[in-house]
Amino acid sequence: MNEPDRIAAGHRPRLLEGVRSALLPGGDEPAVTLLPERKSLRLPILGVLLALTIGFTGGAIATPIVVDGVRPGLAWPLGVLQATPLIFAARWPLAAWRLAATGMLLTVFVRHGDGFMPWPVTAILAMIVILFFTGVGADRQTTLGVGAVTIAGVLTPAVVLGMPGWFGMILAGLAAVTLTFGDAVGGRHSAVEELRRREEQHRQDLARQAVLEERARIARELHDVVAHHMSVIAMQAEAAPFKIPDLPDAARQTFGVVRDSAREALTETRRVVGLLRSDDEDAERAPQPGLDRLDELVGAARGSGLSVAVVVAGMPRPLNAGVDLSAYRIVQESLSNASRYAPGSRVHIEVKYGSETLGVSVSDDGARSAPEESHGGGHGLVGMRERVTMLGGSLRAGPRDDAGWSVAAELPYGDPG
């Protein structure tokens, strides 16, 4: 078998399958939506389709009665079959084409003769619009089958029964061009939808990655906090027998158990959390920062051009290490964002020691100068939300009513540390 024969043999099954899917409605044949989702665009298009359907159906019924003397009892069903399916072609294009093609084929056997045009112009126009929707909504193989059936199963019998051949060729060309154009539009529509789907998937992947990165960062920081306290416990348990004279042997053994347990827990914690660190990232050798270093943050923010005011409300109290660290990071990230997106703004920081929760709020009044161009920011809000969620608190972040941005967090105290 030579190369052209092999190519033809490969195309024949596809053509036969396309003809089968065009003619035989499948139980899983999906409905398609070929109209815009926005009502402001969809409703006018539906109005146009309704007007075209009424006009084309009326022409397909009236023309045979008035011009060719066809009985109304016959012209009505044939006209409805040929043109009315246009109204739902944007939703079920294959079903609309099947009905319209059936109406046109039946009309060929009712109205034929040498040099005779079996269909009114309005029925032909309705079929062209239906073919366009079919090309847009159906896959390429089915579109090929629709074209083959339209030409071989509708136009060819009309030519055989007397329609001029030149007119049949024109209609065949119109059908082929319409289906090709519809297939091109449908392919572009599918490509745009696929691109939008991939972009949405990419955004979701980035969001998940950001959450995982922030959780890993929080775990590393909390490890450093825990490591510091565990080291203190181990050292105190080691030193206790030397500080307390005449310590009973039972107490000395208890301190030894505490020391060994603290060291073992510290080793295991470092081993597990060490997997979360990059190769060039070392563990902190000092405790993680807290609100006692708030003045350092404010000084750095003022050095970057921000005007910062700090208010501490309520009676300060000892804070859990995780709460202290999270409050510090929230203020730090908020000031960093203000410096980046609202340069020169006035920033108000409030730390409120409530009865049950620590309130932290940072707000700015908007940029005084043009912000620097952003080349992809970090995951500040994601990190804040993860920290607050970990502590069982709440976070509100968003633009202010007048201008600027505001972040407000409520952090439950937990057990003081």
HELIX and SHEET records of a PDB file:
HELIX    1   1 GLU A    3  LEU A   23  1                                  21    
HELIX    2   2 LYS A   39  ASP A   68  1                                  30    
HELIX    3   3 PRO A   72  ALA A   83  1                                  12    
HELIX    4   4 THR A   84  PHE A   88  5                                   5    
HELIX    5   5 PRO A   93  VAL A  110  1                                  18    
HELIX    6   6 VAL A  121  GLY A  137  1                                  17    
HELIX    7   7 ARG A  140  VAL A  149  1                                  10    
HELIX    8   8 THR A  150  LEU A  155  3                                   6    
HELIX    9   9 THR A  156  VAL A  160  1                                   5    
HELIX   10  10 GLY A  165  LYS A  243  1                                  79    
HELIX   11  11 ASP A  249  GLY A  274  1                                  26    
HELIX   12  12 LEU A  291  ARG A  293  5                                   3    
HELIX   13  13 LEU A  294  GLY A  303  1                                  10    
HELIX   14  14 ALA A  321  TYR A  341  1                                  21    
HELIX   15  15 GLY A  380  LEU A  391  1                                  12    
SHEET    1   A 5 SER A 307  ALA A 313  0                                        
SHEET    2   A 5 ARG A 346  TYR A 353  1                                        
SHEET    3   A 5 THR A 357  ASP A 364 -1                                        
SHEET    4   A 5 TRP A 405  PRO A 412 -1                                        
SHEET    5   A 5 SER A 394  PRO A 399 -1                                        
END                                                                             
